[in-house]
Amino acid sequence: MQVKMKHTYKQSVDALFKSFGNKSVMEKKYAALGARNVRIEKCKLTKTSLESKFSREVPTNVPGLLKKFLGEWNLITQEEHWTGVAGKQYESEMTVAFQGVPVLIRGTMVLSGDAKGCTNTVVLEVTSSVPLIGRKLAEFIGETAADEGEKEYEYLKANL
């Protein structure tokens, strides 16, 4: 399943990029979105790059059919690898893995703009290695990721 999101911000492209590499912003954002046990394993920010790896437990309202694969809380690990040109554009490749769940999210983010504002374009590809029910599992995770992406966008707009 593919998920596409486009989020527009009033902040400069550099200000938003720096917030993606700010441990305090990350911890507060995920806590506000309902995650627990947020752990930032790596967060190396430079003027033109960001390498991050972090995990968190997220609550999930799982439909009955998928309870075999997902629990009430699920541990996810996310990695992002950003490069770019300061003041113009940054691009990221990302992966999101679910512990004990046969689903993987791979995606890209393109953050572009200038000092007056910016846009983050997100494209996620959600796949599952499980035959038959894997498609339903990927669709559920994809829909949940889209909902969480919108909540994250609203949080950042209100708090940066």
C-alpha positions in Angstrom: 0.0 0.0 0.0 1.3 3.5 -0.8 0.6 6.5 1.4 1.3 10.1 0.2 1.2 13.2 2.3 2.0 16.8 1.7 2.4 19.2 4.6 3.0 22.9 4.3 4.6 24.9 7.1 5.2 28.6 7.8 8.6 27.9 9.2 11.7 28.1 7.0 13.0 25.0 5.4 16.1 25.1 7.7 14.0 25.6 10.9 11.9 22.6 10.2 14.9 20.5 9.2 16.6 21.4 12.5 13.5 20.4 14.4 13.7 17.0 12.9 17.1 16.6 14.4 16.3 18.1 17.8 16.0 15.3 20.5 13.8 17.4 22.8 11.4 18.2 20.0 11.3 14.6 19.0 10.6 13.3 22.5 7.9 15.9 23.2 6.2 15.3 19.8 5.9 11.6 20.2 4.8 11.8 23.8 2.1 14.3 22.8 1.0 11.8 20.1 0.5 9.1 22.7 3.8 7.1 22.4 5.6 5.8 25.4 9.2 4.7 26.0 10.6 7.0 23.3 14.3 6.1 22.9 16.6 8.1 20.6 19.5 5.9 19.7 21.1 8.2 17.2 20.6 11.8 16.2 23.5 13.4 14.3 22.5 16.7 12.8 24.8 18.9 10.6 23.9 21.9 8.4 23.2 19.6 5.4 22.5 16.1 6.9 20.7 14.2 9.6 21.1 10.6 10.6 18.6 9.4 13.2 17.4 6.2 14.7 14.8 6.0 17.4 12.1 3.7 18.8 8.9 4.1 20.6 5.9 2.1 21.7 2.7 3.2 20.0 -0.9 2.4 20.9 -2.9 0.6 18.3 -6.7 0.1 18.1 -6.5 -3.2 16.3 -9.4 -4.8 14.5 -10.2 -8.4 15.6 -8.8 -10.0 12.4 -5.4 -8.5 12.9 -4.9 -9.1 16.7 -2.8 -12.1 15.9 -0.2 -9.7 14.5 -0.6 -6.5 16.5 -1.0 -5.8 20.1 -2.5 -3.0 22.1 1.0 -1.4 22.1 3.6 -2.0 19.4 7.3 -1.2 19.4 8.5 0.5 16.2 12.0 1.5 15.2 12.4 4.3 12.7 15.6 5.3 10.8 16.0 8.5 8.7 18.9 9.4 6.5 18.7 13.1 5.3 21.0 15.0 2.9 20.5 18.4 1.3 21.3 22.0 0.5 20.9 24.4 3.4 18.1 27.0 2.8 16.7 25.0 -0.2 15.9 21.3 0.0 16.6 18.2 2.0 15.7 14.6 1.1 15.4 11.6 3.3 15.1 7.9 2.9 13.4 6.2 5.9 12.4 2.8 7.2 10.0 1.9 9.9 10.0 -1.6 11.3 7.6 -3.1 13.8 9.0 -5.6 16.3 7.4 -9.0 15.8 5.1 -7.7 13.1 5.6 -8.8 9.4 5.2 -5.3 8.1 7.9 -2.8 6.8 7.5 0.8 5.8 10.0 2.3 3.4 9.6 5.9 2.4 11.0 9.2 1.2 10.6 12.7 2.4 11.4 15.8 0.5 11.5 19.0 2.5 11.7 22.1 0.2 11.2 25.8 0.5 13.0 28.9 1.6 13.1 31.3 4.6 9.4 32.1 4.2 8.0 28.6 4.4 8.4 25.0 3.3 6.6 21.8 2.3 7.3 18.3 3.4 6.3 15.7 0.8 6.1 12.2 2.2 5.7 8.9 0.2 5.5 5.6 2.2 5.3 2.1 0.8 3.9 -0.4 3.3 4.5 -4.1 2.6 4.0 -7.3 4.5 5.6 -10.7 4.0 2.5 -12.6 5.1 0.5 -14.2 2.3 -3.2 -13.5 2.1 -3.8 -11.5 5.3 -0.6 -9.5 4.7 -2.4 -7.1 2.4 -5.0 -6.3 5.0 -2.3 -5.9 7.6 -0.3 -3.5 5.3 -3.5 -1.5 4.6 -4.3 -1.2 8.3 -0.7 -0.1 9.0 -0.7 2.3 6.0 -4.0 3.9 7.1 -2.7 4.2 10.7 0.6 5.8 9.4 -1.4 8.3 7.4 -3.5 9.3 10.5 -0.3 9.6 12.6 1.4 11.6 9.9 -1.5 14.1 10.0 -1.4 14.3 13.8 2.4 14.8 13.7 1.9 17.6 11.1 -0.8 19.3 13.3 1.5 19.0 16.4 4.5 20.6 14.5 2.4 23.4 13.1 1.1 24.3 16.6 4.4 23.9 18.5 7.2 25.1 16.4 
